[in-house]
Amino acid sequence: MASKEPNLYIVEWTDITSYNSWYHREDAPTAGMTNVSVGWDIDSNRKSLRLVSLMTRDKVMFGSYTIIPRSCITKMTKIVRKK
């Protein structure tokens, strides 16, 4: 028996970034890299979003996980299939 279809999203998020160098305050990097991920939300909670980009037809096996802290998400767009 197939599981319920997970929701598909386009997620924009800012990555946490570190730099291993010395900078003057005015020259220091100020923000992480902005990313876009597409995937099915299979198991999220209030702290993080868990997306997968690979899923078996029966929706019991998943691959290519991306776990994004919610505090890094700047925009989420749900993709809705036209009927």
C-alpha positions in Angstrom: 0.0 0.0 0.0 1.4 3.4 -1.0 2.0 6.1 1.6 0.4 9.6 1.4 2.1 11.9 -1.1 4.6 14.3 0.6 4.3 18.0 -0.3 6.8 19.2 -2.9 8.6 22.6 -2.3 11.0 25.1 -3.7 13.0 26.3 -0.7 15.2 29.4 -0.7 17.7 29.5 2.2 20.8 31.1 3.4 23.7 28.8 4.2 25.8 29.1 7.3 29.3 30.1 6.2 32.6 30.5 7.9 35.9 32.0 6.6 39.3 30.9 7.8 41.2 34.2 7.3 41.8 37.5 9.0 39.8 40.6 7.9 39.5 44.2 8.8 36.0 44.8 10.1 35.0 46.8 7.0 36.2 44.0 4.7 34.7 41.0 6.5 32.1 38.9 4.7 28.6 39.7 5.9 26.3 36.9 4.8 26.3 33.3 3.8 25.5 31.9 0.3 21.8 31.9 -0.8 20.7 28.5 -2.1 17.6 27.0 -3.7 16.6 23.4 -3.1 13.7 21.5 -4.5 12.3 18.4 -2.8 9.6 16.6 -1.0 9.0 17.4 2.7 9.0 14.0 4.3 9.5 14.7 8.0 9.8 18.2 9.3 9.4 19.7 12.7 9.4 23.3 14.1 13.3 23.4 14.1 14.1 21.9 10.7 12.8 21.0 7.3 13.9 17.6 5.8 13.7 17.5 2.0 14.5 14.6 -0.3 15.0 14.8 -4.0 14.7 11.0 -4.6 11.7 8.8 -3.7 10.6 5.3 -4.7 7.2 5.0 -6.4 5.7 3.4 -3.2 7.1 6.3 -1.1 8.9 4.0 1.4 12.5 4.6 0.3 14.1 8.1 0.1 17.5 9.5 -1.0 19.4 12.7 -1.4 18.4 14.3 1.9 18.8 18.0 2.7 18.1 19.1 6.3 17.7 22.9 6.6 17.3 24.7 9.9 14.1 26.7 9.8 16.0 29.9 10.9 17.9 29.7 7.5 14.8 29.5 5.3 13.9 32.8 3.6 11.1 31.5 1.3 9.1 28.3 0.7 6.9 27.8 -2.3 4.6 24.7 -2.4 4.4 23.1 -5.8 0.9 22.0 -6.6 0.1 19.6 -9.4 -2.7 20.7 -11.7 -5.5 18.2 -12.0 
